[in-house]
Amino acid sequence: MFKKIWSSFTSVKGLIIINSVLTILGLFQNITTQAYCVPSLWAAIVIGISLLLVIVSPLKAIKNTKSPIIGFVAGVSVFSFLYCILFLEDLNIIAIPFILFGIGIIMLIPHFFAFQLIRYFLFKNPHKKVKLFFALGFCTCVLVSIASGVYYSKAINRINEFVESDYELLEKNYMTEKILGMHFIYHTRICVYDGWRPPKHEPIMILGGNGRRDPLIVPLEKRLELYKKFFPENKYKFDCSCGIAYSSAYHKDELWE
């Protein structure tokens, strides 16, 4: 009986169904309480492709593919899931005991997806070119992370100069805008008990910051004031908050008055 059930779960059809159900559960949970908040457009495209790949990866035509492009995408996808795992921080530790309450399964979804892709494309796929491009895809993401760190370091210098100018002179670029918008536009780290969270998730900023402190130490009201001054063309309050569970607190917050 157990072998029959196990065979059903591990069959191609069974794994596709499991991966599809886990994807739906993860997306639903994220819409409700949002661990990662709303991703930037490019990040949404990457994670969307990654989820699609992991759903169809049990198919023989995919896992045994000769296509280096699919191998490259698999490498990028594994990095994406690893990013999700690292962003969860301490939640990874409590995920296993929390399986008893169901929520632990949600926390372990990126682990399960990354494991499958590594197994299929790095260990099981018989074609060396696919494995090479898998590694190339992953390493490309690592290089992007390093470049983001360098860009973030330069942005810190620009922010320090901004502070020294008594908040009058700011070099406006992609990263200084992200730093200025921290905490009310851009989500910076996982926090389970923080009420409403900033609605946007920008991985380039997270990868660039890599746990470093916020270089602009000012009250949130001051930060919003500065953002509106230097980026008046940008939206700073959004129609939805980080998750449905926090929408009321987000929209009624005195910050927007």
C-alpha positions in Angstrom: 0.0 0.0 0.0 2.8 2.4 1.0 4.8 1.6 -2.1 1.8 2.2 -4.3 1.2 5.6 -2.7 4.9 6.5 -2.9 4.9 5.5 -6.6 2.0 7.7 -7.3 3.6 10.7 -5.6 7.0 10.2 -7.3 5.6 9.4 -10.8 5.9 12.1 -13.5 2.2 13.0 -13.2 2.3 12.9 -9.4 5.3 15.3 -9.2 3.8 17.7 -11.7 0.6 17.8 -9.6 2.5 18.3 -6.4 4.7 21.0 -7.9 1.6 22.8 -9.2 -0.3 22.5 -5.9 2.7 23.8 -4.0 3.1 26.7 -6.4 -0.5 27.7 -6.0 -0.3 27.4 -2.2 2.9 29.5 -2.1 1.5 32.2 -4.3 -1.8 32.3 -2.3 0.1 32.5 1.1 2.3 35.2 -0.3 -0.7 37.2 -1.5 -2.3 36.9 2.0 0.7 37.6 4.3 3.5 38.3 1.8 6.9 37.1 2.9 8.5 38.6 -0.2 6.0 41.4 -1.1 5.2 42.3 -4.6 8.3 41.7 -6.8 9.6 44.2 -9.3 8.6 43.4 -12.9 11.9 41.8 -13.9 11.9 39.7 -10.7 8.3 38.6 -11.3 9.3 37.4 -14.7 12.3 35.5 -13.5 10.4 33.7 -10.6 7.5 33.0 -13.0 9.8 31.3 -15.5 11.4 29.4 -12.6 8.1 28.2 -11.2 7.0 27.1 -14.7 10.2 25.2 -15.2 10.0 23.3 -11.9 6.4 22.3 -12.6 7.3 20.7 -15.9 10.8 19.5 -14.9 9.6 15.9 -14.1 8.8 15.4 -17.8 11.4 13.2 -19.5 11.8 15.7 -22.4 12.7 18.4 -19.9 14.8 16.7 -17.3 16.8 14.8 -20.0 16.9 17.8 -22.3 19.9 18.5 -24.6 19.1 22.2 -24.6 21.7 24.4 -23.0 19.1 27.2 -22.8 17.0 25.1 -20.4 20.1 24.2 -18.5 20.9 27.9 -18.1 17.4 28.7 -17.0 17.6 25.9 -14.5 20.8 27.4 -13.0 19.1 30.8 -12.7 16.0 29.2 -11.2 18.1 27.4 -8.5 19.7 30.7 -7.6 16.2 32.3 -7.4 15.0 29.6 -5.0 18.2 29.9 -3.0 17.6 33.6 -2.7 14.1 32.9 -1.4 15.5 30.5 1.2 18.2 33.0 2.4 15.6 35.8 2.6 13.5 33.6 5.0 16.4 33.8 7.5 15.3 32.2 10.8 12.1 30.8 9.4 14.2 28.1 7.8 15.0 26.8 11.3 11.4 26.5 12.5 10.0 25.2 9.1 10.4 21.5 10.0 8.6 21.6 13.4 5.9 23.9 11.8 5.1 21.2 9.3 2.8 19.8 12.0 0.8 23.1 11.6 0.9 23.1 7.8 2.7 26.4 7.5 6.1 24.6 7.5 5.3 23.1 4.2 4.9 26.6 2.7 8.3 27.6 4.1 10.0 24.6 2.6 8.7 25.0 -1.0 11.8 26.8 -2.3 14.0 24.1 -0.7 12.0 21.4 -2.5 12.0 23.1 -5.8 15.7 23.9 -5.7 16.4 20.2 -4.7 14.5 18.9 -7.8 16.2 21.2 -10.3 19.7 20.4 -8.9 18.9 16.7 -9.0 17.5 16.7 -12.5 19.9 19.1 -14.3 23.2 18.7 -12.3 23.2 15.1 -11.3 20.7 13.2 -13.5 21.0 14.9 -16.8 23.4 12.9 -19.0 24.5 15.8 -21.2 27.7 17.7 -20.1 26.7 20.9 -22.1 23.4 21.1 -20.1 25.4 20.8 -16.8 27.9 23.4 -18.0 25.1 25.9 -18.9 23.4 25.1 -15.6 26.6 26.2 -13.8 26.8 29.2 -16.1 23.3 30.3 -15.3 24.0 30.0 -11.5 27.3 31.8 -11.8 25.8 34.6 -13.8 23.5 35.3 -10.9 26.4 35.3 -8.5 28.2 37.8 -10.7 25.0 40.0 -10.8 24.9 39.8 -7.0 28.6 40.9 -6.7 27.9 43.8 -9.2 24.9 44.8 -7.1 27.1 44.9 -4.0 29.6 47.2 -5.7 26.7 49.4 -7.0 25.2 49.5 -3.5 28.6 50.5 -1.9 28.9 53.4 -4.4 25.3 54.4 -3.5 26.2 54.4 0.2 28.9 57.0 -0.6 26.4 59.1 -2.5 23.9 58.9 0.5 26.7 59.9 2.9 27.4 62.9 0.7 23.7 63.6 0.7 23.6 63.6 4.5 26.7 65.9 4.6 25.0 68.4 2.3 22.2 68.6 4.9 19.9 66.7 2.5 20.2 69.2 -0.3 22.3 67.5 -2.9 21.6 63.9 -4.1 22.9 62.0 -7.1 19.8 60.4 -8.3 20.2 56.9 -9.8 18.7 53.5 -9.6 20.2 52.5 -6.2 19.9 55.8 -4.4 16.2 55.9 -5.3 15.9 52.4 -3.8 17.7 53.4 -0.6 15.7 56.5 -0.2 12.5 54.5 -0.7 13.4 51.8 1.9 10.8 50.9 4.6 7.8 52.6 3.0 8.2 51.4 -0.7 10.9 48.7 -0.6 10.8 45.7 1.7 14.4 45.0 3.0 14.1 41.9 5.1 11.8 39.3 6.5 9.9 40.3 9.6 7.0 38.3 10.9 5.7 40.7 13.5 6.0 44.1 11.8 2.3 44.9 11.0 2.2 46.3 7.5 5.2 46.0 5.4 6.5 48.1 2.4 4.7 46.7 -0.7 7.6 46.3 -3.1 10.4 43.7 -3.2 13.5 44.6 -5.2 16.1 41.7 -5.2 18.9 43.9 -6.7 18.7 46.1 -3.6 18.6 43.2 -1.2 21.5 41.4 -3.0 23.4 44.7 -3.1 22.8 45.5 0.6 23.7 42.0 1.7 22.7 42.6 5.2 24.5 46.0 5.5 22.9 48.7 7.6 20.6 51.3 6.1 22.9 54.3 5.3 20.2 56.8 5.8 19.2 57.1 9.5 16.2 59.4 9.6 12.6 59.0 10.8 10.3 57.4 8.3 8.3 60.7 7.9 11.6 62.5 7.0 12.5 59.8 4.6 9.1 60.1 2.8 9.5 63.9 2.7 12.9 63.5 1.1 11.7 60.9 -1.4 8.8 63.2 -2.5 11.3 66.0 -2.9 13.9 64.2 -5.1 11.6 61.8 -6.9 8.3 63.7 -7.3 7.4 61.8 -10.4 7.4 58.5 -8.6 4.5 56.8 -6.8 5.2 56.3 -3.1 1.8 54.9 -1.9 0.2 52.0 -3.6 -3.2 50.5 -4.1 -2.3 47.4 -2.2 0.0 46.8 0.8 2.4 44.0 1.2 -0.3 41.5 1.9 -4.1 41.3 2.3 -3.7 40.8 6.1 -2.0 44.2 6.5 -4.0 46.3 4.0 -6.1 48.1 6.5 -3.1 49.2 8.6 -1.2 50.2 5.6 -3.9 52.4 4.1 -4.9 54.0 7.4 -1.3 54.7 8.6 -0.8 58.3 9.7 2.4 58.3 7.6 0.3 59.2 4.5 -1.4 62.2 6.1 
